[in-house]
Amino acid sequence: MIRFWSTVNLILSVALLGVPALAQSKPPLYNTAKQKLLEGKQVFSFTQSKFDIAAYCEAAKHYDYAWFEMQHSTLEFKDVEAMIAACPHAGAIPMVRLPDAQEWHIQHATDIGALGVIIPTVDDVERSREAAKWSRYPPVARRSSGQGQARTIWGINGIDYAKTFNDNMLVVVMIESPTGVANVHDIASVDGVDVVIIGNNDLSVFGGLPQDDDRYQAMVTKIHDETRKAGKIFGQANANYAKGHPLSKTSFFFQNGPSKDGWKPPSAAGRNVNAPPPGEEDAPAKKPVK
């Protein structure tokens, strides 16, 4: 297990340093969002918080990945399952933000076809370990074999889903409190965690600091530096940080943000495409520092 993840971390480290040749020595991943990350490119999502097959399938054509919101919505697994099944190869890679890192939640998400999970409010190394533990098959982790639709969605054109899933899976953990900041070295160093992102608004709320406060920015920098030292991909939930910030060039994973082709969902008329989802804008976004 250690040898496997050392190799993966080396690939990530090389890609993040702007030398993606090692990552490209293998066939491209069917998780196209992860492939872009390995190539040192930024990825953006749309947030799906309601059961709406037509809206989901249209938006999926235009983004790197879909952020299915199951922490702050009433979406159920059967809803997400139906949306993924309706247009499984539309473009956006399905990922689910879960309310926790429980085994049954992660296995439900992966069995219905998600190629990534986003675990919120990771304050300590134990939650990070749980996220990694249930997210991949043995021998590297403890996901068990299920009977969901994932195999029929991704096991096509001669692809062996069970043998390729581990490489294509993306495990994202969120740091959203000063406690998480204090423990970020251990959190980011867990084998099987691929990406560490900041929940910018909650970090501001939990820390009692506006995002333009130097002390808040010091926490952002610490999370960034420790994530990079661990050889993992760094990102931020607030896509306003994708450009014009001192860390933008080494920030790769964002919630929301611009589509690949300039498309905007009808419901976003008049809203900044980089804005957090409605209801998650309690703290003001950091103005870019140049």
C-alpha positions in Angstrom: 0.0 0.0 0.0 2.8 2.4 0.9 4.6 1.6 -2.3 1.5 2.2 -4.4 0.7 5.6 -2.9 4.3 6.7 -3.0 4.2 6.2 -6.8 0.9 8.1 -7.0 2.2 10.9 -4.9 5.3 11.1 -7.0 3.2 11.5 -10.1 1.2 14.2 -8.4 4.3 16.0 -7.3 5.8 16.0 -10.7 2.6 17.2 -12.3 2.3 20.0 -9.8 5.8 21.2 -10.5 4.8 21.6 -14.1 6.4 18.4 -15.5 3.5 16.2 -16.4 5.4 13.7 -18.6 5.4 11.0 -15.9 1.6 11.3 -15.5 1.3 11.0 -19.3 3.4 7.8 -19.5 0.1 5.8 -18.8 -3.0 5.8 -21.0 -5.3 8.8 -20.2 -7.7 8.3 -17.3 -11.4 8.0 -18.0 -11.8 10.4 -15.0 -11.0 13.4 -17.3 -11.1 15.8 -14.4 -8.3 13.9 -12.6 -6.4 13.6 -15.8 -6.4 17.4 -16.1 -5.2 17.8 -12.5 -2.3 15.4 -13.2 -1.4 17.6 -16.2 -1.3 20.7 -13.9 -4.5 22.2 -15.1 -7.3 23.8 -13.1 -10.7 22.1 -13.0 -14.1 23.7 -12.3 -17.6 22.4 -11.5 -21.2 23.2 -11.4 -23.1 22.4 -8.2 -26.1 20.1 -8.5 -28.3 20.5 -5.4 -31.7 19.5 -6.8 -33.1 16.5 -8.6 -33.4 17.8 -12.2 -32.3 15.4 -14.9 -32.6 17.8 -17.8 -30.7 20.6 -16.1 -28.0 18.3 -14.9 -27.5 16.7 -18.3 -27.2 20.1 -20.0 -24.8 21.5 -17.5 -22.6 18.4 -17.6 -21.7 19.1 -21.2 -19.8 22.3 -20.2 -17.8 21.6 -17.0 -14.9 19.4 -15.8 -16.9 17.8 -13.1 -20.2 17.8 -11.3 -20.4 18.6 -7.6 -23.4 16.7 -6.3 -24.3 18.5 -3.1 -25.4 16.0 -0.4 -24.1 17.9 2.6 -26.4 21.0 2.3 -29.3 19.7 0.3 -32.1 17.1 0.4 -30.7 15.1 -2.5 -30.8 11.4 -1.9 -28.6 8.7 -3.4 -31.4 7.5 -5.7 -31.7 11.0 -7.1 -28.0 11.2 -7.8 -28.0 7.7 -9.2 -30.8 8.6 -11.7 -29.0 11.8 -12.9 -25.8 10.0 -13.5 -27.6 7.2 -15.3 -29.4 9.6 -17.6 -26.3 11.0 -19.2 -23.3 9.1 -17.9 -20.8 10.3 -20.5 -22.0 13.9 -21.0 -18.7 15.3 -20.0 -18.6 16.4 -16.3 -17.2 13.7 -14.0 -19.6 12.9 -11.2 -18.3 13.7 -7.7 -20.4 13.8 -4.5 -19.9 16.0 -1.5 -21.0 13.8 1.4 -21.9 14.9 4.9 -19.2 12.7 6.4 -16.6 10.0 5.7 -18.8 7.0 6.7 -18.2 3.7 4.9 -21.8 3.4 3.7 -22.0 6.9 2.3 -18.7 6.5 0.4 -19.7 3.1 -1.0 -23.1 4.3 -2.0 -21.5 7.2 -3.9 -19.0 5.0 -5.7 -21.4 2.2 -6.4 -23.8 4.5 -8.3 -21.0 5.8 -10.5 -19.2 8.7 -8.7 -15.5 8.9 -9.5 -14.8 11.2 -6.6 -15.9 12.1 -3.1 -15.5 15.4 -1.3 -15.4 15.1 2.5 -16.2 18.4 4.4 -15.0 19.7 7.7 -11.9 17.5 8.1 -10.4 18.6 11.4 -8.2 15.7 12.1 -6.2 12.9 10.6 -8.8 10.2 11.6 -11.5 11.7 9.3 -8.9 11.9 6.5 -8.0 8.3 7.0 -11.6 7.2 6.9 -12.1 9.1 3.7 -9.2 7.2 2.1 -10.0 3.9 3.7 -13.4 3.4 2.0 -12.7 5.0 -1.3 -10.7 2.4 -3.1 -10.5 -1.4 -3.6 -8.0 -3.6 -1.8 -5.1 -4.0 -1.5 -4.7 -0.2 -1.1 -8.0 0.4 0.8 -11.2 -1.3 2.0 -14.0 -0.6 -0.5 -16.0 -3.8 -1.0 -17.5 -5.0 -4.3 -21.1 -3.8 -4.8 -23.8 -4.3 -7.4 -24.5 -0.7 -8.4 -24.4 0.9 -11.8 -20.8 2.0 -11.7 -19.5 -1.0 -13.5 -21.9 -0.6 -16.4 -21.1 3.1 -16.7 -17.3 3.0 -16.6 -16.6 -0.7 -17.5 -17.1 -0.1 -21.3 -15.0 -0.5 -24.4 -12.9 -3.3 -22.9 -12.2 -1.4 -19.6 -12.0 -3.5 -16.5 -13.7 -1.3 -13.9 -12.5 -3.0 -10.8 -8.9 -3.0 -12.0 -8.9 0.6 -13.2 -11.1 2.3 -10.6 -8.4 2.9 -8.0 -6.4 5.0 -10.5 -9.4 7.0 -11.6 -10.8 7.7 -8.1 -10.4 11.2 -6.6 -10.5 11.7 -2.9 -10.9 15.3 -1.8 -10.9 16.6 1.8 -11.9 20.0 2.9 -10.2 22.1 5.6 -12.7 24.5 7.0 -11.7 25.4 10.6 -8.6 26.6 12.5 -8.4 23.0 14.0 -8.1 21.6 10.5 -5.4 24.2 9.7 -3.4 23.1 12.8 -3.6 19.5 11.7 -3.2 20.0 8.0 0.2 18.3 7.7 -1.2 15.0 9.0 -4.4 15.4 7.1 -2.7 16.0 3.8 -0.1 13.3 4.3 -2.7 10.4 4.5 -2.1 7.9 1.7 -5.1 7.8 -0.6 -6.1 11.5 -0.2 -5.5 13.2 -3.6 -6.7 16.7 -3.1 -6.9 19.2 -0.2 -9.2 22.2 -0.6 -10.2 25.1 1.6 -13.8 25.7 2.4 -13.2 29.4 2.2 -16.4 30.8 3.7 -16.5 28.3 6.6 -12.8 28.9 7.4 -13.7 32.6 7.6 -16.7 31.9 9.8 -15.1 29.3 12.1 -12.0 31.4 12.4 -13.8 34.7 13.0 -11.7 36.4 10.4 -12.7 38.1 7.1 -11.0 36.7 4.0 -9.1 39.9 3.5 -7.5 39.7 6.9 -3.8 38.8 6.9 -4.3 36.2 9.6 -6.9 34.4 7.4 -4.5 34.6 4.4 -1.8 33.1 6.6 -4.1 30.1 7.2 -4.7 29.7 3.5 -0.9 29.8 2.8 -0.2 27.2 5.5 -2.8 24.8 4.0 -1.3 25.4 0.6 2.2 24.8 1.7 1.6 21.7 3.7 -0.6 20.2 0.9 2.2 20.8 -1.6 4.8 19.3 0.7 2.7 16.2 1.0 2.7 15.9 -2.8 -1.1 16.5 -3.0 -3.2 18.8 -5.2 -4.3 22.0 -3.6 -7.6 23.8 -4.3 -10.1 26.2 -2.9 -13.9 26.1 -2.9 -14.2 29.7 -3.9 -13.2 30.0 -7.5 -12.5 33.7 -7.1 -9.1 32.5 -6.0 -8.4 30.8 -9.4 -6.9 34.0 -10.8 -5.2 37.1 -9.3 -4.2 35.6 -6.0 -0.6 34.8 -5.0 -1.4 31.1 -4.9 -3.5 30.9 -8.0 -0.8 29.3 -10.1 -0.6 26.4 -7.8 -4.3 26.1 -7.0 -6.1 23.6 -9.2 -9.4 22.3 -7.8 -12.4 24.6 -7.4 -16.1 24.4 -6.8 -18.1 26.3 -9.5 -16.1 28.7 -11.7 -16.1 29.2 -15.5 -17.4 26.5 -17.8 -15.0 25.1 -20.5 -16.8 26.8 -23.3 -18.3 30.0 -21.9 -21.7 28.5 -21.2 -23.7 29.8 -18.3 -26.7 28.1 -16.7 -29.9 30.1 -17.1 -30.3 30.2 -13.3 -27.0 32.1 -13.0 -28.1 35.2 -14.9 -26.5 38.2 -13.2 -24.4 36.1 -10.8 -20.6 35.9 -10.8 -19.7 32.5 -12.2 -17.1 32.2 -9.5 -19.5 32.8 -6.7 -20.1 30.0 -4.1 -23.6 28.4 -4.4 -26.5 30.5 -2.9 -26.5 30.1 0.8 -22.8 29.6 1.1 -21.9 33.3 0.7 -21.9 34.3 4.3 -18.4 35.6 4.2 -17.1 38.0 1.6 -14.8 36.6 -1.0 -11.2 37.7 -0.9 -10.4 40.5 -3.3 -7.6 39.3 -5.6 -4.1 40.4 -4.5 -1.7 41.1 -7.4 
